[in-house]
Amino acid sequence: MSTFPLRILTPKGIIFDEEVLSLTAPTEKGPLCIEPGYTNIITSISKAGVLLVVTPTQKRYFAIFGGSLDVSKLDGTSIFTEEINDGYEIDMARAIAARDRNQDRLDKRPEGIDIVRAKAKLAKALVRINVKQLSEGLAKDSAF
């Protein structure tokens, strides 16, 4: 099986640097699957989505929140993002609490609520829940 190098970088450093078989990234135009030999491309990553990375030994799911994807036949593939969570490291109880808290804020709409912020936090919580479930085999890939 053919592989290609993938590096995921955040302001805190490199969080992933391995050979992969494929990756599926959430973009503004929908999921984009990258496999060995893919053409050079630079594109934006969605504000909240599921990143699937397939290595020779496993599938890894990440909750990713914006950034860019740079595919280069010469330099490999890089993802640059401010925020990303490995599905195995997501605290499900915390994600559910964030979901419930922000859904409650949107339902009740107390005075002074920042609706845009509450919607963004709700979307992040939902992505984290989905990624955790995918990582633990409790949801199918088609869920994203």
C-alpha positions in Angstrom: 0.0 0.0 0.0 1.2 3.4 -0.9 1.4 6.1 1.7 2.3 9.8 2.0 3.6 12.0 4.9 1.0 13.9 6.9 2.0 16.6 9.4 -0.6 18.4 11.6 0.6 21.6 13.2 -0.8 23.9 15.8 0.7 27.0 17.5 1.7 24.6 20.2 3.7 22.4 17.8 3.5 19.3 15.7 0.7 17.0 17.0 0.8 14.4 14.3 3.7 13.4 11.9 3.2 10.0 10.3 2.9 8.2 7.0 -0.8 7.7 6.1 -2.9 5.9 3.5 -5.5 8.7 3.2 -7.2 11.5 5.0 -10.6 13.0 4.7 -10.8 16.7 5.7 -13.9 18.8 6.2 -13.9 21.8 3.8 -16.4 24.5 3.1 -17.4 22.6 0.0 -17.7 19.2 1.8 -15.4 16.3 2.7 -12.2 16.1 0.7 -10.4 12.8 0.5 -6.7 12.9 -0.1 -4.8 9.8 -1.2 -1.2 9.2 -2.4 -0.5 11.0 -5.7 -3.2 13.7 -5.1 -2.6 16.9 -7.0 -1.1 19.9 -5.3 -3.8 21.9 -3.5 -4.3 24.4 -0.7 -7.7 24.7 0.8 -9.5 25.9 3.9 -10.8 23.6 6.6 -14.4 24.0 7.9 -14.9 25.9 11.2 -16.0 22.7 12.9 -15.7 19.2 11.5 -14.4 15.7 11.6 -10.9 14.8 10.3 -10.3 11.2 9.4 -6.8 10.0 9.1 -6.1 6.4 7.9 -2.7 5.0 8.8 -1.5 1.5 7.8 -2.6 0.2 11.2 -5.6 2.3 12.3 -8.2 5.0 11.7 -7.8 8.1 13.7 -10.6 10.7 14.2 -10.0 14.3 15.1 -12.3 17.2 15.9 -10.9 20.1 13.9 -11.9 23.7 14.0 -10.7 25.7 11.0 -7.3 26.0 9.4 -5.8 25.1 6.1 -4.8 21.9 4.2 -1.7 22.0 2.0 -1.1 19.1 -0.3 2.3 19.1 -2.0 3.8 16.2 -4.0 7.2 17.6 -3.1 6.8 18.5 0.5 4.0 16.1 1.7 0.7 17.1 3.2 0.3 19.5 6.1 -2.6 20.7 8.1 -2.3 24.0 10.0 -5.0 24.7 12.6 -5.5 26.6 15.8 -7.6 23.9 17.5 -7.8 20.2 17.1 -8.7 17.3 19.4 -7.8 13.7 19.1 -11.0 11.6 19.5 -9.4 9.3 22.1 -8.6 12.3 24.3 -12.0 14.0 24.2 -13.8 14.1 27.5 -17.3 12.9 26.6 -18.9 14.2 29.9 -17.4 17.7 29.3 -18.6 17.7 25.7 -22.1 16.7 26.6 -22.2 19.3 29.3 -21.1 22.0 26.8 -23.8 20.8 24.4 -26.5 20.9 27.0 -25.4 24.3 28.4 -25.3 26.0 25.0 -28.5 24.4 23.8 -30.2 25.6 27.0 -28.9 29.1 26.3 -30.2 29.1 22.8 -33.6 27.7 23.9 -34.1 30.2 26.8 -32.3 33.2 25.2 -31.6 35.1 28.4 -31.0 38.8 28.1 -27.5 39.6 26.9 -26.8 36.2 25.3 -24.4 36.2 22.4 -26.3 33.9 20.1 -23.5 33.6 17.5 -21.1 32.5 20.2 -23.6 30.0 21.7 -24.2 28.5 18.3 -20.5 28.2 17.6 -19.9 26.5 21.0 -22.8 24.2 20.4 -21.4 23.2 17.0 -18.0 22.5 18.6 -19.6 20.4 21.3 -21.6 18.4 18.7 -18.4 17.7 16.7 -16.5 16.6 19.7 -19.3 14.2 20.7 -19.4 12.8 17.2 -15.6 12.3 17.0 -15.5 10.6 20.4 -18.3 8.2 19.3 -16.4 7.5 16.0 -13.2 6.9 17.9 -14.9 4.4 20.2 -16.7 2.6 17.3 -20.1 3.9 18.6 -20.9 5.6 15.3 -20.3 4.9 11.6 -18.0 6.8 9.3 -21.1 7.9 7.4 -22.1 10.0 10.4 -19.9 12.8 9.2 
